[in-house]
């Protein structure tokens, strides 16, 4: 299993790395359009007095990956405590069988779940998740056309996943996906960078209607790819540790078995010698 994970991690890492430039540039473009246009779009507008947040939890479908899934779930608990402290109710959306089992065992309700693809996600998986979450964010009460899978209208959308940094380092991370925030960090435009002037056809609202769902799907897909690479790296590390531990146990018990065998041989020799001496002494006494 260590060798299988090692053979698959390279491809997963390459896929995640190849998706990063597209996700970064799409985020920069959408953020710039949303920031420098005068259109109030549902996906970019902060709602007054938010009362409900959706949290997408991305874990693995299978175990034997060390603390990969448990680290994500601990981060979910911290985020949930923070949101509840702000007076918000939480709707959980789960990706991966480990999160489903965790919530079921603790009798914590969730809206819906998706499983079966954690170590090799496809864009269609991200699009299915994105459509459900965007529908919940953009919907009003009793808006059956947008709400699917028992979802309820929410005011915020957060994603908890594992960010792949290197083969040795994978860290759980939280991002607020909606409402759209101005991009910061490495994805933000430079201070000296000239920002483009936008002309919208047919209108800015319709352009954002088409662009923002693609942005959401792209960001979810990128998070799934990061999580998949992290899962395989964690599994390789866990299986290497298990292999090393198994080898140590083999050496330990082989040594113990050899010592027991040697002790048994020594005891048998001692008994034979003792018996021979006793017979010799008995024969000498008869003479």
N, C-alpha and C positions, 0 to 999 in steps of 0.2 A: 504493500500500500504506500510505503514511502517512495518507492521508485515510480509508481503510477502518478502520485501527486507531483513528484519532481518533473515528470515528463509533460504534465498538463499545465503546470504553473507558468512555464515560459510562454506558451500560446495565450493563456489568460492575461498575462502581464502585457504582452504585445497588443492584444485587443483593447485593453484598458488604456494603454498609452496612446494608441491610434485614435481612440475616441475623445481623448482629452482636448486636442486643439479645436475640434468642432464644438464641443460643449462650451469651451472657454469663449470662443468667438461669438457663438450664438448668445451666450449670456451677456457679453459686452454689448452686442447689437440691441438686444431686447431691452436691456437696462438703459441704454442711451436713448432709444426711442421713447420708452416710458417716461424717462426723466425730462427730456427736452421737447415733448409734445404736450399740448394743452388739453388732452383728452382724459377724462376720468373713466377708466376702464375697470370693470369689476375685479379683475385679477391683479390690479396694481393699486387699488384704493384701500387704504386702511379703514376698517369698519369701526364705527363708534361703539365703545363699550363691548368689546368681543367677549362672548360668553362660552364658546365651544371651539375646541381645537381638535384637528385630526392629526394623528401620529402614525406614520408608516414605519413599521419595524422590519428591518431586513436581517434575517438570520439564515442559517444553513438548513438544508433538508436532512442531512446525515450528521452523525456524531463523529467521534474519533478525530476531532480537530482541536483538542486542548480546550482552552478557555475562550475560544472564538465567539461562540454564541452567548455564553454567560456574560462576557464583557459588554456585549451590545445590550443585553437585558438589564444589566446594572445601570447602564447609561439611560435606558428607558425609564427606570424607576426614578432616577434623579430628575429627568425632564418632567415626568408626571408630577412629582412633588413640587417642582417649580411652578408648573402651570396651575395646579390646584391652589397653590399659595396666591396666585393672581386671580383666583375666583373663577377659573374656567373649567368646564366639564371636558372630558377627553373621550374621543372615539378612536379606538385602535384599529388599524388595518395591518394585517400580518402577512409577511412574505417569508416562507420557510417553515418546515414542519417543527423545528425546534421551538420557535416562538409560539406556534399553535399548541404544542404540548405543554409549554410553560404556562400559558394563559388558562388552558383547560385544567391543569393540575391545581392551580390556585383559584379556580372558579372566577376568573376575571373575564368579563364580557368583551367581545370584539365584534366589529361590524361584519367583516368578511376576511377571507384569507386566500392566498395563492401559493401553491407548492409545486415541486417537481422540476425546478430549473435552476436551483441556487448556484451550482458550480458551472453552469453553462447557459446564462440567460440570453434570450433573443430580444430584438426590438419589439416584437409583437407582445411579449410579456410586459414590457414597460408601457406600451401603449394601452393595454388592457387596464393596468393599474392607474395610469394617468387619466384615462377617461372617467373612471369611477371617482377619483379624487377631485378632478376639476369639476365634475358634475355636482359633487357635494359642496364644493366651495362656492360655485356660482349660483346654486339653487336657492330658492326661497322656500318657506314652509309649504308643504303639500304640493311641491313642484315635481310631480311624478315623471315628467318627461326627462328631467335631468338626473333625478335620484335613482340609483340602481343598487342592487344587492342589499337592500335595507339601509342604505346610507341616510344620514340626516344632514341638514345644512350646517356648515361649519364656517368659522370666521378666520381660521388660520390653518396652515398645513406645515407640519414638521416631518423631517425624515431622519431616522436614526440608522446608521449603517457603519461599516468598518472601512476606513480609508487605508488604502495600500500605499505604504511609503517605501518599503524595501522588503527583501526576503526575510529580514529579521524583525522588522517593525511594522505592525498593523495596529492602528488606533481607532477605537470607536469615536464617531463624530456625529454632531447634530447640526442640521441646517434648516432654516426656515425658508421653505420654498414659496409659499404664498401667504399674504400678498407680496408681490415682487418688491424686493429691497434694492436700493442702489448698490451696485457691485463695489466691493471693497477688496483689498489685498492684491494678489497677483493678477486678478481679472479686471481690475479697475483701470481706466484710461490714465495715461501719464498726464501730469499737470501741463506739460508743454505740448501735448498731442492735440492736433486740430480735430475737433469733432465734426462729423458731416452734417450738412443741412438736409432735412428730410422733406420731401414732397410726397403726399399720400394720394394714391389713386386706387379705388374711388374715394375712400375717406380713411382718416387715421383710425377710427373705431373699427372699421371692417378689416383693416390690415392687422390690427392687434388681435381681433377675433380669430384670425387665421394663424397668426404667428405665435401667440402665447401658449396655446395647447401644445404646439410642436416643441416649444421651449420646455414645458413641463415634462413631456414624454422624454425629451433628450436628457434632461437632468436626472430623471428617475433611472433611465437606462445607464447613464454614467455611474450612478450610485450602485446599481446592480453589478456592473462590471468590476468596480472597485471591490465590492463585497466578495465577488467570485474569486478574484485574485487573492484576496486576503484569506478566504477560506482554504484555498489550496495550499497557500504558504503555511498557514497554521497547521493544516493536516500533515504536511511534510515534516514540519518541526516536531509535531506530536508523535508521529510514527517513527521518526529517527530516535527520539527519546525512548519510545517503547522498545525499539530494536536494541538500543544500547542497554537498557535495563534487563531485557531478556538475555542478552549475552552475558551480562554480569551474573544473573541468576544461574545460567548454565555453568559458568566457571565455578561459582560458589558451591552448587550442589554436586558438581563433578568432583571437586576437591573433597567435599564431605563424604561422598560415596567411596572415594578411594581410601580415605582415612578409615572409614568403617570396615571396608574390605580388608585393609592391612591389619586392623585391630583383630578382626575375626581370624585371619591367618595366623597371627602371632599367638592368639589364645589357643588355637587348635594345636600349634606346634608345642606350646607349653604343656598342654594336656597330654600329648603323645609322649613328650620327654618325661613328664611326671609319672605317667603310667609305666613307662619302661623302667624307670628307676625303682618304682615300687615292686615290679616283678623281679628285678635283680636283687633287691634287698630280701624279698621273700625266699628266693632260691638260695641265697647265701645263708639264711637262718636255718633252712632245712639241712644243709650240709653240716 
